[in-house]
Amino acid sequence: MSLKSNRFCRKFSLVGSFMLLCLTLFSQYDFSSVDKKFTEAKKELGKNTVMLIYKDGKIVYKKETDDFKATSPEPIASCSKWLTAALVMTFVDEGKISLDDKVSKYLPIFSKFGKSFITLRNCLSHQTGIHQEHVSLLTIMEHKKFANLEEEVNDFASKKEIDFNPGTGFFYGGTGLNIAARVLEVISKKSFDQLMNERIIRPLAMRNTSFFNEKAVNPSGGAVSAAIDYMNFLSMILNKGIYNGKRILSEKSIAEMQRSKTAGIEMKYIPKTAEGFQYGLGEWIQETDETGKSIIVSSPGLFGTWPWIDNCRGYACIIFTKSIINENKKAIYLDIKKSIEEVIPSNCK
């Protein structure tokens, strides 16, 4: 064998060894226990359920059931809030708005009806103080009576009472996020769904995602998406604002979204699926470390989809389903999360 051929063989051997090493590293994640948990939960979660886990730049676990695929679009209810908060933060990154701006600066009707102290930060953290009902299918149907987002937000300003001073209490619902979205429409002179398409959906290749509605668009709960689409969004958040080499959000904005805004205030209403959690901007903070830094952040929806990010283990997961969530299912989701934690080690001290 010639010297040239011998060198080629050595190079090929090195490449082969490297590929085997990569396969070995990938195989360190044995998700058989996770798969077992997911299969056992299939009856409770419903036949139309998809689960994805993303880590180290790729999907490392994928489970589809029956004809329901990772690309199948379905309504995602309150999972929409995370997307809307991210859209608002793109405007913050550009210096076009500040979280401490009063809503009345852009929507004077709020001053006219005694709601001039509500800030955008209050809106994204469910602390507007404006009266609203507990989240239910009925509140979703109530939204449908409005012709557009402007009409709905004007109704919040002119017809809804103030139950508590802005920033002094937390009441989970759709009011705040929709007000913030209307502010974006006013300052940009573009519709909310157009802004979402330009700044979040298209840059993140979320091809099966839309907020479009023939009547009033619903920024707090009106998105239709697919598991693979939402995972693109989660991967961007996990990768500190970068997706496919392009920056979507600043690290500062992501950190602000994941910082608790509910410490020391009265939690007047929390859905049972999120009891015990704190809240940031558009997302729940499920777990924190001893310093208060967010470890697990999430945004579960009424229709059963539950996306979350584990900052200590460096992974994102979404369980995507179109069945209605209930109190009992929360335990199932947390049990599956626990099984993932037993597979992927934590990098936090």
N, C-alpha and C positions, 0 to 999 in steps of 0.2 A: 504494500500500500504506500502510495506517495505521501510526502510530508504534507502537501496541500490537502489531500483527502483525509489524512489523519487529523489535521486541524479542523476540518469541516465536521468530522464525526464528533470531536470533542465539543465543538460549539453546539451541535445538534443535541448532544447528550446534556449539556448545560441547560438548553432551552427546555428539553423534555423534563429534566429534574425540576426546573422552575414551575412548569405547568403542573407537575404532580404535587409540588408543594402548595400551589394555589388550590388544587382540588382538596388537599388534606385540610387546609385552613377553612375552606368552605364547609367541609364535612364535619367540622367541629360542632356545628349547630345541628344537633339531632332533635328535630321537632316532632318525633314520634309521640311523645307525651302530649304535646300541644294538639297534634292531630287527633289523638284519642279524646281529649277534652272537647274539641270542636265537634267531632262526630257524635259524642254523647249528648251534646247540647242542640243538635240539629232539630230535634222535634220541638224544643222550646223556642228556638230562634226562628224557625220556619224554613220551608223548603227553598225559599229564594234568598239565600245567604251566601256571601263571598267573604273570605278573609285573606288579607295580604299583610306580610311583614317585610319592611324595607330596612336594610342595614348595609353599611359599607358601599353605598352607591348602587345597590341593586335589590331586586325583590328576592328574598331568601326563602320565603314561604308563600305558597299560593294554594288556596282551596276554594273550588267552585262547587256548587251543588246543582244537580239536575240541569236545567237549561238556563240557569241564572249565571251570567258570566261577569268577569271583572269590568267589562265594557258595557254592561246593561245599565241604562239610565233609569233612575227612580228619584222621587222627591226625597230630600234629606232633612227637611224641617230645620231644627235649630242648629244643625251643623253649618247652616248658611251664615250664622253669626261670625264665625271665625274668618270666613272669606270677606265679609263686609268690613270687619275691623281691620283686616290687612289692607283693604282698598283705602280706607280712611288714612292709614298710616303712610301710604305712598304720597299723599298730599302733605302730611306732616314732614316727611323726608325732604320734600321739595320746598318747604318753607311757606307753602301757600296757606296753611292754617296752623294753629297751635291747639293742643289738647285743652288748654286753659282758656281758649276763646269762648265767650258766651254765645250761645246759639242765636240770641237776639241780634247779634252783630250782623248776621246774614239773613235771619228770618224775623223781621221787626214785629210780626204778629205776636211773638212770645212776650215782648215788652208790653204790648197793648193789653194783654190779659194776665198781667202779674206773674209772668214766668221768666223774667229777665235774668235770673241768676243761674240758670241751668247752663253748664259748660259741655263741651264735646266730651271731655273726660267722664262727666256724669253719664252721658248718653251711652258710651261704650262699656260702662261698668254697671249699668242698671241702677243708677242712683239719681234719676231725674226727679223723683218724688211725685210724678204725675200718676193719677189713679189709673190702675189697670187691673184686669181680672187674672186669675191663675191660668197658666198655660193649659190649653185643652184643644180638642178638635173644634169646640164651639168658638173659641177666640180666633182660630184660623179662618173659620167660615165668616166671622164678623168682618174680617179684613176685606173680604170680597165685595162688600157693598160700595167701596170707593172706586172712583173712575181712574184715579192716578195717585201717585205718592204725595203730590202737593196737597190734594184734597184731604188725604188722611192725616197728614202732619198738621194742617190747619185746624182739623178737628181736635187733635191733641191739645193745641194751643188755646182754642176758643171754647171748647166744651168740657174738657176734663178738669176735674178739681186737683189741687195739690194735696196729697196725703201727708207728706213730710218734707222738710227742707232738703233741697238738693245736696247730696253728699253726706247725709246723715243716716241713710238707711239703704238697704239693698232689696229690690223687688224684681225678680227675674221675669222678663217678658219681651215683647216686641217693640215697645214704644221708643226706647232710646236709640237703638240701632237704626230704626227707620228715620228718626229725626236727623241723625248724623248723615245718613245717606241723602236726605233732602238738601242738607247744607252743601254737599258735594255737587248736586245738580245746579244749585244757584251760583256757586263760584265758578263752575266750569262751563255752564250753559249747555250741558249735555245730560242726557238721561242716565239714570243710575245703571241700567243694564248695559248701555253703551260704554260707560266708564269701566264697568267690571270686565267687559270683553276686552277692552284695550289694555288694561293694566294688570289683570290677574289671569283671566281665562285663556286668552291667546298666548301670552308669554309662557304660561305653564302647560301648554299643549293639552288643555282640558277640553277635548273635542266633543264630549258628550254632556257638557255642563252649560246651563243657561239659567238666568233669572227672568227671562222674558215672560210677560203675562199680558193678555189682551186688555186687562183692566189695571188695577194698581199693582205695581211691582212690589214684592215683599222682601226687603233686604234682610230681615231678621229670621225668615223661615221659608222663603219661596224658591230656593234653588232646586234644580234637578241636576243630578250628577251621577257619576259612576265610580266604582271603587278605585279603578286605576287612575282616573282623573284626580280624585281627592288625594290619592297617594302622592301624585306629583306636587300638590300643594304642601302636604306634610313634609315631603323630602326637602322642599325649599326652606320651610321653617327649621327643620332639623339641621340643614346645612347653612344656617345663619344668614338666610336671605338670598342665597344663590341657587339658581336652577339652570342646569345645562350651561354653565359658564357665565350666565348673565345674572346680574344683581337685580332682584325684584324689590327687596326691602333691606333697609340698613340693619346692622346688628343691634344698633341702639333701639330701633323700633321694636324688634323682636323681643329684646330684653324688657322693654316697657310693657309690652303686651303680656308678658309672663310674670310681671311683678304684681303681687296681690294688692287689690284696691279695697279690700273688704275688712282689713284688720281694724278692730276697734269700733266698727259700726254695727247697727242692729240688722240682722238678717231677717227681714220681714217675710220674705217668701222665697223658698228654694224648692225646685222639683224634687221629688223623692229619689230620683235617679242620681241626684248630685248632692244629697245631704252629707254633710261633713267636709265638703270641698270649699275652697276659697275661690275668688274670682279675680281675673285680671282685666284685660280689654278684649272682649269678644270670645273669651275662652275660660274654661274652668281650670283651677289649679288643684289637681287631685292630691298631690303629695309635695312636701317641701323638706329640705334638710334642716339641720338645727339652726342655721343662720337665716332661714326663711326663703332661701333660694329655691325656685321651682324645679322639681324633679320630673313629675308627671303632669302634663297639660293635656286637656281634651275638650271636646265639644259634642257630647251626645245629643241625639235628636229624638223627637217624639216618635218618629216612624221606625226607630230601632237601630239606626246606624250610629256607630260609636267609634270615632277616630281618636287616637291619642299618640303622644310622643313621650318617650322616656329619655331624658337628657343624660342620665347617668349611664345607661346601657347603650345609648347611641342608636336607637331604633325607632321606627314609626310603625304603627299598626292601625288597620281599619277593619272592623267587622261591619259589613255593609248589608243591610237587609231592608225589605219594605214592609215588614210586619210591625204592628204597633207595640211599642215597648211598654213594659209594666214593672212594678216594683220587684217582682221575683227575678226578672231577667238581669237586673243590675248585678246580682250575685254571680250569675253565669259569666258575665263579661269580666268581672273582677277575678273570677276563678281562672279563666283563660289567661288573663294578664299575669297572674301568679305563676302559671305553668311556663310562660315565656321567660319570666325572671329566673326560673330555675335552670333555663338553658343558656341564656345570655348573661354573662357576669357583669357586675357593675364596675364602672371605672371611677366612681366617686369614693372618697375616703370615708 
